[in-house]
Amino acid sequence: MNAEIVYQAQEDPELLNIINEADLVTPDGIGIVWAGQKLGYPLRERVTGIDLLYNLCAEAAQEGWKIYFLGAAPGVAEAAARQLCFTYPGLKICGWHDGYFSDEEVNGIINNIRELQPDLLFVALGAPKQEFWIKQYKQEINVPVLIGVGGSFDVVAGIKERAPKWMIKANLEWLYRLLKEPSRFKRQLALPKFVMLVLKKKK
């Protein structure tokens, strides 16, 4: 959960319902941590999608959990899977599929996931598309844990670079991403609106 999605959910009842019904919502953004503090819900720290992915893969390697990757451009999920198997010896990534599929291909993807029976399914279709996809197909897929991880596969595969550690610690990762991808500027316009919404709620 980040500030942009929270603001979008105010205008999209279906998205708001998906968020409220989720078993786990993590504060993926310093804006959410700030808002929580302002509104009396103290949050200890950010929990980004990629950090969650790395930590769960480390745990999966120890526990023997099987993982499936869905999303990103062709070849990226596979590259990310291979990199993680190298990083975490013993990790079982049982399958992957890119995010560039048609509606006609969905049934085939679902059947493939069900046959492989992963314990964890990471969905990297971008927010909020991935959340809608998870909501729509989670019953058919029958995987214990499904988590949306945004653009994490690109970073794991080495396609994109994550912000330097000092920027992450300074809560400036959003700025790094904006500088690297100026096209994100339009999306970032929701941030001041989010701030105003929080301050209004505080009153």
C-alpha positions in Angstrom: 0.0 0.0 0.0 1.3 3.4 -1.0 -0.1 6.9 -0.9 -1.0 6.9 -4.6 -3.1 3.8 -4.3 -4.8 5.0 -1.1 -5.8 8.2 -2.9 -7.0 6.3 -5.9 -9.1 4.0 -3.7 -11.1 7.0 -2.5 -12.5 7.3 -6.0 -12.7 3.5 -6.7 -15.0 1.6 -4.3 -14.0 -1.8 -5.8 -10.3 -1.1 -5.1 -11.1 0.2 -1.6 -13.0 -3.1 -1.0 -10.1 -5.2 -2.2 -7.7 -3.3 0.2 -10.1 -3.7 3.2 -10.7 -7.4 2.5 -7.0 -8.2 2.2 -5.4 -10.5 4.8 -2.3 -8.4 4.8 -1.6 -4.8 3.8 1.9 -3.5 4.2 3.0 0.1 4.3 5.0 0.3 1.0 5.8 4.0 1.2 6.9 6.6 3.7 3.7 8.5 3.0 1.7 5.6 4.6 4.0 5.6 7.6 3.6 9.4 8.0 -0.2 9.2 7.6 -0.4 6.4 10.1 1.4 8.5 12.7 -0.7 11.5 12.0 -4.0 9.6 12.3 -3.0 7.7 15.4 -2.0 4.4 13.9 1.8 4.3 14.5 3.6 2.2 12.0 7.2 1.1 12.7 8.6 1.2 9.2 8.1 0.7 5.5 7.7 -2.8 4.2 8.3 -2.6 0.5 7.3 -5.3 -2.0 10.8 -6.1 -2.9 12.0 -6.4 0.7 9.0 -8.7 1.4 9.9 -10.8 -1.7 13.5 -11.2 -0.6 12.7 -12.1 3.0 10.0 -14.6 1.9 12.3 -16.2 -0.6 15.0 -16.6 2.1 12.4 -18.3 4.4 11.0 -20.4 1.5 14.5 -21.8 0.9 14.7 -22.9 4.5 11.1 -24.2 4.7 10.9 -25.9 1.3 8.1 -23.7 0.0 7.4 -23.7 -3.7 7.1 -20.3 -5.5 5.6 -19.2 -8.8 6.4 -15.8 -10.5 3.8 -14.1 -12.6 4.3 -10.7 -14.3 6.9 -8.3 -15.9 8.1 -8.3 -19.5 8.9 -11.6 -21.3 12.1 -13.2 -19.9 12.2 -11.0 -16.8 10.4 -13.3 -14.4 12.6 -16.2 -15.5 15.8 -14.1 -15.0 14.6 -13.0 -11.6 13.8 -16.6 -10.6 17.3 -17.8 -11.6 18.9 -14.9 -9.7 17.0 -15.7 -6.6 17.8 -19.4 -6.8 21.5 -18.4 -6.9 21.1 -16.0 -4.0 19.1 -18.5 -1.8 20.4 -22.1 -2.4 17.6 -24.6 -2.1 14.9 -22.2 -3.2 12.2 -24.0 -5.2 10.7 -21.7 -7.9 8.4 -24.1 -9.7 7.3 -21.9 -12.5 6.9 -18.4 -14.1 5.0 -16.6 -16.7 5.4 -13.0 -18.0 2.7 -10.4 -17.5 2.0 -9.8 -21.2 -0.9 -12.3 -21.7 -4.3 -12.0 -23.3 -7.6 -12.8 -21.7 -7.7 -16.0 -23.7 -4.5 -17.1 -22.1 -5.6 -16.7 -18.5 -7.2 -20.1 -18.2 -4.0 -21.8 -19.4 -2.0 -19.8 -16.8 -4.4 -20.7 -14.0 -4.3 -24.4 -14.9 -0.5 -24.3 -15.0 -0.3 -22.7 -11.6 -2.8 -25.2 -10.1 -0.9 -28.2 -11.6 2.4 -26.9 -10.1 0.8 -26.3 -6.7 3.0 -23.4 -5.4 2.8 -22.3 -1.8 3.5 -18.7 -2.8 2.5 -16.8 -5.9 4.2 -13.4 -6.5 2.2 -11.3 -8.9 4.1 -8.4 -10.6 1.5 -6.8 -12.8 1.8 -3.3 -11.3 -0.7 -1.7 -8.8 -3.6 -1.8 -8.8 -3.9 -4.2 -11.7 -2.2 -7.0 -9.7 -4.6 -6.5 -6.8 -7.6 -6.8 -9.1 -6.1 -9.9 -10.7 -5.5 -11.6 -7.4 -9.0 -10.8 -6.2 -10.6 -12.2 -9.4 -8.7 -15.4 -9.6 -7.5 -16.4 -6.1 -10.3 -18.9 -5.6 -9.6 -20.7 -8.9 -5.8 -20.7 -8.4 -6.1 -22.1 -4.8 -2.6 -21.0 -3.7 -2.2 -20.4 0.0 -0.5 -17.0 -0.4 -0.7 -14.5 -3.2 1.2 -11.2 -3.0 1.4 -8.2 -5.4 5.0 -7.1 -5.7 4.8 -4.3 -8.4 8.1 -3.9 -10.3 10.2 -6.1 -8.1 11.1 -8.6 -10.8 12.8 -5.9 -12.8 15.0 -5.0 -9.9 15.8 -8.6 -9.0 16.6 -9.5 -12.6 18.9 -6.5 -12.9 16.8 -4.7 -15.4 16.4 -1.7 -13.1 18.5 -0.4 -10.2 17.1 0.2 -6.8 17.9 3.4 -5.0 21.3 3.6 -3.1 21.0 2.4 0.5 21.5 6.0 1.9 18.4 7.2 -0.1 16.4 4.2 1.1 17.3 4.9 4.7 16.5 8.6 4.2 13.1 7.6 2.8 13.9 9.1 -0.5 13.4 6.0 -2.7 10.4 7.7 -4.3 12.6 10.6 -5.4 15.2 8.2 -6.9 12.5 6.4 -8.9 11.0 9.7 -10.1 14.5 10.9 -11.3 15.1 7.6 -13.1 11.6 7.5 -14.6 10.3 11.0 -15.2 7.1 9.5 -16.7 6.1 8.8 -13.1 5.6 12.5 -12.5 1.9 12.5 -13.5 1.3 9.7 -11.0 3.2 11.5 -8.3 0.7 14.4 -8.5 -1.6 12.4 -6.3 0.9 12.8 -3.4 0.0 16.4 -2.4 -3.7 15.5 -2.7 -3.0 12.5 -0.4 -1.3 14.8 2.2 -4.3 17.2 2.1 -6.7 14.3 2.6 -4.7 13.0 5.6 -4.6 16.5 7.2 -8.3 16.9 6.6 -9.0 13.6 8.3 -6.9 14.6 11.2 -9.1 17.5 12.0 
